[in-house]
Amino acid sequence: MNLTRARRRIASTVAASALVAGALLGAAPTASAGEACDGGCSETYNDTGDSILVARNWCWGYWDGITREGDNPVSQCNSSDKYTWLSAGTHTPGTVDWDTFRVDAGWCYKMYFYNDWTGLSTYYYVDRTGMSALWVKVSNNESAHIYSQAYGHC
């Protein structure tokens, strides 16, 4: 067999394998903010001793990459939106997409965001001492891990 035939055979084998893999795996799932989430969901972990308010949907048209100040996600979104208190040491279920959590007025939260796609963690703190509460966005395929809450400065 000459080199050209070998290359064609390898190329056709690779192409056939890709088609079979695509047929077996199907399309990649998209995030869903409904009751069930098929993939690409966001999660929030409360690794502190206090509760955290979380909300299902992030509905604002503006986002600076991390936060949006001064709005209530429940009143800004449609009636099917939900929110709940996340107890100490718990997390939102991985099968439901929870998009945001609130840093309360006067409090400072330390957190990191883990990106499922890149495997990278990014650390932040949000200090609301002397300010109003702030909702923090958790992107799809990301988990927010709040590891410290303190009243006053961090």
C-alpha positions as a LaTeX table, in Angstrom:
\begin{tabular}{lrrr}
\hline
Residue & $x$ (\AA) & $y$ (\AA) & $z$ (\AA) \\
\hline
Met1 & 0.00 & 0.00 & 0.00 \\
Asn2 & 1.42 & 3.36 & $-0.93$ \\
Leu3 & 1.56 & 6.38 & 1.39 \\
Thr4 & $-1.40$ & 8.19 & $-0.26$ \\
Arg5 & $-3.73$ & 5.20 & 0.21 \\
Ala6 & $-2.64$ & 4.85 & 3.84 \\
Arg7 & $-3.41$ & 8.52 & 4.50 \\
Arg8 & $-6.85$ & 8.20 & 2.88 \\
Arg9 & $-7.65$ & 5.10 & 4.90 \\
Ile10 & $-6.60$ & 6.84 & 8.15 \\
Ala11 & $-8.60$ & 9.95 & 7.24 \\
Ser12 & $-11.73$ & 7.94 & 6.43 \\
Thr13 & $-11.37$ & 5.91 & 9.66 \\
Val14 & $-11.05$ & 9.10 & 11.72 \\
Ala15 & $-14.05$ & 10.67 & 9.98 \\
Ala16 & $-16.18$ & 7.56 & 10.49 \\
Ser17 & $-15.19$ & 7.39 & 14.15 \\
Ala18 & $-16.16$ & 11.04 & 14.64 \\
Leu19 & $-19.56$ & 10.43 & 13.04 \\
Val20 & $-20.22$ & 7.39 & 15.23 \\
Ala21 & $-19.14$ & 9.27 & 18.37 \\
Gly22 & $-21.40$ & 12.20 & 17.47 \\
Ala23 & $-24.35$ & 9.91 & 16.88 \\
Leu24 & $-23.82$ & 8.10 & 20.18 \\
Leu25 & $-23.20$ & 11.17 & 22.28 \\
Gly26 & $-25.67$ & 13.53 & 20.64 \\
Ala27 & $-25.55$ & 17.29 & 20.90 \\
Ala28 & $-23.99$ & 18.91 & 23.94 \\
Pro29 & $-26.62$ & 19.83 & 26.54 \\
Thr30 & $-27.46$ & 23.45 & 27.19 \\
Ala31 & $-28.11$ & 25.07 & 30.53 \\
Ser32 & $-31.66$ & 25.31 & 31.71 \\
Ala33 & $-33.05$ & 27.49 & 34.46 \\
Gly34 & $-36.17$ & 25.35 & 34.74 \\
Glu35 & $-36.96$ & 22.70 & 37.33 \\
Ala36 & $-34.46$ & 20.27 & 35.81 \\
Cys37 & $-31.06$ & 21.00 & 34.33 \\
Asp38 & $-29.52$ & 18.82 & 31.65 \\
Gly39 & $-26.04$ & 20.32 & 31.85 \\
Gly40 & $-24.19$ & 23.61 & 31.99 \\
Cys41 & $-25.82$ & 24.54 & 35.26 \\
Ser42 & $-24.49$ & 26.89 & 37.89 \\
Glu43 & $-24.24$ & 25.87 & 41.54 \\
Thr44 & $-23.62$ & 27.68 & 44.82 \\
Tyr45 & $-21.86$ & 26.09 & 47.80 \\
Asn46 & $-22.29$ & 27.59 & 51.26 \\
Asp47 & $-19.16$ & 26.58 & 53.17 \\
Thr48 & $-19.89$ & 29.04 & 56.00 \\
Gly49 & $-21.81$ & 28.91 & 59.27 \\
Asp50 & $-24.56$ & 31.30 & 58.12 \\
Ser51 & $-27.37$ & 31.07 & 55.55 \\
Ile52 & $-27.15$ & 32.63 & 52.08 \\
Leu53 & $-30.05$ & 33.81 & 49.91 \\
Val54 & $-29.92$ & 32.27 & 46.41 \\
Ala55 & $-32.17$ & 32.88 & 43.39 \\
Arg56 & $-32.94$ & 30.72 & 40.38 \\
Asn57 & $-32.71$ & 33.28 & 37.59 \\
Trp58 & $-30.48$ & 36.18 & 36.61 \\
Cys59 & $-32.69$ & 38.38 & 34.44 \\
Trp60 & $-30.88$ & 41.65 & 33.96 \\
Gly61 & $-29.60$ & 42.78 & 30.59 \\
Tyr62 & $-26.46$ & 44.36 & 32.07 \\
Trp63 & $-23.70$ & 42.45 & 33.82 \\
Asp64 & $-20.16$ & 43.69 & 34.48 \\
Gly65 & $-18.71$ & 40.20 & 34.77 \\
Ile66 & $-19.45$ & 39.61 & 38.43 \\
Thr67 & $-22.17$ & 41.74 & 39.99 \\
Arg68 & $-25.24$ & 43.88 & 39.55 \\
Glu69 & $-26.15$ & 46.22 & 42.38 \\
Gly70 & $-29.44$ & 47.27 & 43.91 \\
Asp71 & $-32.03$ & 45.05 & 42.22 \\
Asn72 & $-34.12$ & 42.20 & 43.52 \\
Pro73 & $-34.02$ & 39.24 & 41.09 \\
Val74 & $-37.43$ & 37.98 & 42.18 \\
Ser75 & $-39.33$ & 41.19 & 41.39 \\
Gln76 & $-37.36$ & 41.80 & 38.18 \\
Cys77 & $-38.07$ & 38.36 & 36.69 \\
Asn78 & $-41.17$ & 36.43 & 35.72 \\
Ser79 & $-43.47$ & 34.78 & 38.23 \\
Ser80 & $-41.92$ & 31.32 & 37.85 \\
Asp81 & $-38.63$ & 32.47 & 39.42 \\
Lys82 & $-37.73$ & 31.08 & 42.78 \\
Tyr83 & $-35.39$ & 31.91 & 45.60 \\
Thr84 & $-34.48$ & 30.17 & 48.84 \\
Trp85 & $-32.16$ & 30.34 & 51.82 \\
Leu86 & $-29.16$ & 28.06 & 51.46 \\
Ser87 & $-28.33$ & 26.65 & 54.89 \\
Ala88 & $-24.82$ & 26.53 & 56.32 \\
Gly89 & $-22.71$ & 23.72 & 54.88 \\
Thr90 & $-25.08$ & 22.94 & 51.98 \\
His91 & $-25.24$ & 23.65 & 48.25 \\
Thr92 & $-27.81$ & 24.10 & 45.54 \\
Pro93 & $-28.66$ & 20.87 & 43.71 \\
Gly94 & $-26.57$ & 20.15 & 40.62 \\
Thr95 & $-29.71$ & 19.19 & 38.71 \\
Val96 & $-31.28$ & 22.66 & 39.02 \\
Asp97 & $-29.74$ & 25.89 & 37.71 \\
Trp98 & $-29.35$ & 28.56 & 40.46 \\
Asp99 & $-27.88$ & 31.71 & 38.89 \\
Thr100 & $-27.25$ & 34.18 & 41.70 \\
Phe101 & $-26.73$ & 34.74 & 45.43 \\
Arg102 & $-26.98$ & 37.85 & 47.59 \\
Val103 & $-24.27$ & 39.47 & 49.67 \\
Asp104 & $-26.24$ & 41.19 & 52.42 \\
Ala105 & $-25.92$ & 44.87 & 53.33 \\
Gly106 & $-23.12$ & 45.43 & 55.83 \\
Trp107 & $-21.53$ & 42.02 & 55.22 \\
Cys108 & $-18.34$ & 40.85 & 53.53 \\
Tyr109 & $-18.26$ & 37.50 & 51.70 \\
Lys110 & $-15.14$ & 35.69 & 50.50 \\
Met111 & $-15.65$ & 33.26 & 47.63 \\
Tyr112 & $-14.14$ & 31.52 & 44.69 \\
Phe113 & $-15.67$ & 30.50 & 41.39 \\
Tyr114 & $-14.70$ & 27.16 & 39.86 \\
Asn115 & $-15.12$ & 26.87 & 36.09 \\
Asp116 & $-16.03$ & 23.33 & 35.01 \\
Trp117 & $-14.69$ & 23.87 & 31.47 \\
Thr118 & $-11.28$ & 25.31 & 32.31 \\
Gly119 & $-10.72$ & 23.76 & 35.75 \\
Leu120 & $-9.64$ & 27.19 & 37.02 \\
Ser121 & $-10.67$ & 28.81 & 40.30 \\
Thr122 & $-10.91$ & 32.60 & 40.65 \\
Tyr123 & $-11.02$ & 34.19 & 44.12 \\
Tyr124 & $-13.03$ & 37.29 & 45.06 \\
Tyr125 & $-14.36$ & 39.11 & 48.04 \\
Val126 & $-17.38$ & 41.39 & 48.10 \\
Asp127 & $-17.40$ & 43.92 & 50.95 \\
Arg128 & $-20.80$ & 45.59 & 51.45 \\
Thr129 & $-19.88$ & 47.37 & 54.69 \\
Gly130 & $-21.90$ & 50.60 & 54.76 \\
Met131 & $-23.66$ & 49.69 & 51.49 \\
Ser132 & $-26.83$ & 47.98 & 50.28 \\
Ala133 & $-27.08$ & 44.28 & 49.43 \\
Leu134 & $-25.60$ & 43.04 & 46.16 \\
Trp135 & $-26.59$ & 40.11 & 43.93 \\
Val136 & $-23.67$ & 38.12 & 42.49 \\
Lys137 & $-24.00$ & 36.25 & 39.18 \\
Val138 & $-22.93$ & 32.60 & 38.92 \\
Ser139 & $-22.35$ & 31.74 & 35.26 \\
Asn140 & $-23.30$ & 28.49 & 33.56 \\
Asn141 & $-20.75$ & 25.69 & 34.03 \\
Glu142 & $-19.50$ & 27.45 & 37.14 \\
Ser143 & $-19.80$ & 26.82 & 40.85 \\
Ala144 & $-19.55$ & 29.57 & 43.46 \\
His145 & $-18.00$ & 28.53 & 46.78 \\
Ile146 & $-18.65$ & 31.01 & 49.59 \\
Tyr147 & $-16.14$ & 30.17 & 52.31 \\
Ser148 & $-16.40$ & 33.20 & 54.61 \\
Gln149 & $-19.11$ & 35.61 & 55.76 \\
Ala150 & $-18.41$ & 38.41 & 58.21 \\
Tyr151 & $-20.45$ & 41.36 & 59.37 \\
Gly152 & $-18.25$ & 44.36 & 58.61 \\
His153 & $-15.00$ & 44.35 & 56.67 \\
Cys154 & $-13.29$ & 41.09 & 55.69 \\
\hline
\end{tabular}
